[in-house]
Structure formats: C-alpha cells, structure tokens
Amino acid sequence: MQPQSVPDPRSGARENRYLEGVFAPVTEEVTAYDLPVTGRIPRELSGRYLRIGPNPLGIDDPAAHIWAAGTGMVHGVRIRDGRAEWYRNRWVRDSNMLDALGEPRRPNSLEPWMDFAPNVNVISHAGRIFALAEAGALPYELSDELDTVGHCDLGLTAEGFSANAHSKFDARTGELHSLAYIPGKAYAEHIVTDATGVVVRVTRIPTASDTPYMHDFALTENHVILYDTPLVYSNEAMAAGARPDKALQWDHDHPGRVGVMPRSGGAVRWLESTPAHISHTLNAHDDGSSVVVDLITTDAPADPADPGSAPPTLDRWTLDLAGDRLSRQRIDDRPQDFPRVNESKVSRPYRYGYSAVSALYDLPFPVDGQHPDETFSNALVKHDLLRGTTEVHGFAADAAVGEAVFAAAPGGHEEDDGYLMAYVHNPDRGAADLVIVASQDFASAPVARVHLPVRVPLGLHGNWVPDPE
C-alpha cells in the first residue's frame, strides 16, 4: 500500500478545516504486520496502544460538518517482545456505518440519536475493550483486534446512563468512575463500576438546568468534582430534533460553578467560579480541607463546531472547603490540551503531568530558555508540578501530534519511570509514526518510531492497554 499524503489545506476553497489537512478522514480500513521501526522498542512494553477519533465516511455538506459528529475510528498498534506486531484501523460499527459499508445490521432497539458510533475515548476495563462516547450514547465493545462486538451495558443504570467519555479508573480500588448525563434530564449520575464490570453504586446529582454539558470531571480519594460551565445544550435545537453533538451553545447568562460531592455519595457543595470553559482534567487530589484540581481551561467562549477557536491553558483551581471559596492559579499560559498523568496517580497527589501542543490551535508554543524564534506548533510537554518547570519534546511544524499516553515501565519505582506514546504525522513519508519517548529523558530523541503504512488523522483520546501479568 502506498503512503497517503496529507491533503494541502491551502488548495481550493477551505470549506471545513476538520475535513482537510491533518484532520482529513482516511477512507479505508488497513491491517499491516511486522511494522518497521527506527530505534528500539523497549522489550518491557507488552500490550496495545489504542486511540480513537472522528472519521466520517461520506459528508453531504462539508461546510456544515461538525468534527465531533464523525463516526469513530480506532487506530491500534500491538507491541510485544520488542516488535510492533500489527497496526489496525477500524470504524466502530453503528447502524449507519454498517449501512455505509454494505454490512448487515445487528438487532437494535436504540433510539436513532443513541445509535451512534463512539469517537471520544477507548479504554480497557474488566479485561474488555470499550469505545466511549459523549452525552448518553452507549459504549461499544471491541475485540482485541478492534472489531466491533456491539453496543454494551458498561456502567448502564436503570435511567439509561452509562460509562461516559472521560470515565476514570482508580488503580488502587480497581473501580471505574463515570459522571454521566443525558441532555434533556435535569440531573447527572455518578456511576461506580467494580473491577469485574458490575455497577455497584449510582448517585443522582441534580443540575441547574436540563441541558448541562459535562464532558469531563475530576476524582480524588474522597470527592467527585463537577464542572457547570456556560457551554450547554440549546433547548431550541434539541426541540427541533438536532443531535446532541450539534446542539451545543455558549450561554453568556449561565454562571460558572464547581461542585464537590463525597465520593461515597451525598449532597453536592457548589462553589462559584468564573464562567470558563473546561475541556479536560489533568488530575486532582485532596489537600487537608481543600481540593486541588489541575485542568485545561479557557475564559473565552468556546465554539463547539471549532474546538481550536479558543486556545486553552493549564490552570490549578484550589477549592477551599472550609472557607467555601475557589482560587485560581496559572500553571502554564502557553496553548495546550489533552493532559495525562501516570494512571496509577489518578485521584492522588502527583508530581508529573503531560500535555500536547497540536495543529488544533495553529499557534506557536515558546520554549523556555531557547532563542525567541525557536517555537513549536507540535510538541509534547512534561510538567514538573513540584519544581514548577517544563520540558518540551518538539516535532516538525508540519507534523501533527495529539494526546500522548503514559505507559509505565513494569517494575518502575519512580512516577515518571515509563514512556509517552503518541501518533505523529511524518511529513517525509506521508504517513504516521507511533512515537515512543522516554519520560525520564524527555527532550531527547524518541527511543523508537514505529512506521505505520498510512496516515492517522488528528484525533481524540486513547490508552495503553498492557497485557495481563
């Protein structure tokens, strides 16, 4: 198979940036074995690197297309014994995708708006792999080789809520925590799923309106943190039959607030905040009578159709529960998103965080201590939150790097003992590489580049799924 070049977004009329350039969808499913590697894959890594993102097949009106509405496609690389055994990309098959591919439909009683191929995150829990979606659409189970098994009941409650796009795994308890919502219902649900995949606790949380948008949340050892922001669903658009992913709007009259609920359930305490948009949580932890939340935020109105329109920054919000107030501190004001930590530190005190600087924002990322003209528009950033310093691993200006996932080194003793893994476009080949960077030698060249045979569009979230020990 010949490598695919990135379409030039400068050629012709630019109808929709999310269908062009590094975002342009791929048009076929590919399987490749024994992938070539530059460098050396650490033999201690054994598992699958998976990432998902929107990848529509056929667009009726490109100018009106919303990136978040695209059918999900999972891209995966199987690593074992120092080799990259395979690469696969597979569409998640909802009814529309089955029709588009000419495959028979499965028995399905879902409402049309619920029958949506997830495109936001792909995780492993209880020994199974799941693609997760936003706003009530059910998860889909995938096989180890990324074929669609079908929609499933991960985290499903009696009210029809289920595991959501940013469900959080607590490595110490084995629990999966979800904050799920459905547009049109004036409440959310905190759902706890045990290590076997069984729902063990559900807490209903009243919301200020029946149109909340709660894309992410935060978890500590003792609390669940909720974000109530001005980005909400439009009642008018919903009443007119718009799909939830096309009905979001910025409500200038909606106040900002943060909710704190005991992790075991109970009443929510709401603290006022500025009306900021919160895209993603880096991590959170308890600190005496306070809760510390590190998150990606922007004070500018967010355009749901163009997530790159308001470049976000990394902030620390401290929730003083004794004084009933919230304070904000800027950690890094350079544009970045897709924050991740060592998963063993989720909900606990931690030192290191990682984020991505990507073509989503089309803005330079100045590097501390470098020449003023030396900037990156594609980079990974390592934050040392103890020392207040950053390291930057930069890529070529026409590369496209998204979220990087931390893969802990088996038997490692330090929090940053492991590797960052991400898909990066290789302009010289017109295809993607899976880049593996040693976290403890972050600014140096990657330890390995796995050369994929095709392009991987800039996408959303994913995870490293290690083999069972």
Secondary structure by P-SEA (a helix, b strand, c coil): cccccccccccccccccccccccccccbbbbbcccccccccccccbbbbbbbbbbbcccccccccccccccbbbbbbbbccccccbbbbbccccaaaaaaaccccccccccccccccccccccccccbbbbbbccccbbbbbccccccccccccccccccccccccccccccccbbbbbccccccccccbbbbcccccccbbbbbbccccccccccccccccbbbbbbccccccaaaaaaccccccccccccccccbbbbbcccccbbbbbbcccccccccccccccccbbbbbbbbbcccccccccccbbbbbbbbbbcccccbbbbbbcccccccccccccccccccccbbbbbbcccccbbbbbcccccccccccbbbbbcccccbbbbbcccccccccbbbbbcccccccccccbbbbbbbccccccccccccccccccccccbbbbbccccccccbbbbbbccc
